[in-house]
Amino acid sequence: MQNDHNLTERADAYARNVSPYFNIEDKQEKYKADKLFKRLRRKVGHAIGDYGMIEENDKILVCMSGGKDSYFLLDVLLSLKRSAPINFTIIPVHIDSGFPNAPEYMLEDHLKNVGLPYYIIQRPVYELCKEKVGEGIPYCSMCSRLRRGYLYSFAREIGANKLALGHHKDDCLATFFLNLFYSGIMKAMPPILRNDKDDLTVIRPLIYCREKDIVSISKIKEYPVLPKGLCGWGEDQQRANMNKMIRSWDKQFPKRADIVFKAIKNVVPSHLLDKELFDFSKISNGPKVK
């Protein structure tokens, strides 16, 4: 792959060695790690192509939460950028939410090493959650909405037209089952969507990647993952239960999660009961139902 002249020299050097191949001494383990990275990179490329996530001259704000998924997202987008047939810009952005004892320096040190221009913006997410959310109620929902709103606002400030989030296949499945079991809605995470104001596009390039594979990459690369539960609540319990269910399938029914994900991509409206998706009143007039 040729050097990308739109990257800084440091970022280009980082992107050339982004595979975990360069983090391992053992030859056999090197091969396995590089094979896994290339498989995931290929999946990300397919997802981007399938849903038209990235286009010429896009300015993409990469949302860096400090979790393993956001680190891998940045790495794989950098790797793809070096060989992509189109030009696009990626800008890592992290929101310092004001959680007590949060080691934000870990993420900033990593971003300095990557070599891309980046932003760490301070916003009063924690203070607002404490002020607005009732006692004994988790902050998860409000925290998510606040951070998303601040990211949208900052994207407009810097002229970005897209935001890349690190949600993967397991996140999509967990959301699907949360909506199914608790809301009676068949709805998952879309790979690409427009915000309510219709001025920004949100993309999820990792939507075809399994979490367990990203965990493997994260361990090899030794990403400086920020600790969870700094707000005092930890992971949302209902979502944690969905993730636990999906992980249990991996042990008992290894292909089940992928089959359910395939089903989300292959919907037959005429064989469900949603009158908004299919006009059952005209079925006797044809054409043949498929």
Secondary structure, DSSP 4 states (H G I P E B T S, - for coil): ----TTS-HHHHHHHHT-SGGGG--SHHHHHHHHHHHHHHHHHHHHHHHHHT---TTEEEEEE--SSHHHHHHHHHHHHHHHH-SS-EEEEEEEEE---TT--HHHHHHHHHHHTS--EEEE--HHHHHHHHSPTTS-SHHHHHHHHHHHHHHHHHHHT--EEE----HHHHHHHHHHIIIII-------SEEE-TTSS-EEE-TTTTS-HHHHHHHHHHHT--PPPS-TTSS-S-HHHHHHHHHHHHHHHHSTTHHHHHHHHHHS--GGGS--TTTS-GGGGGG-S---
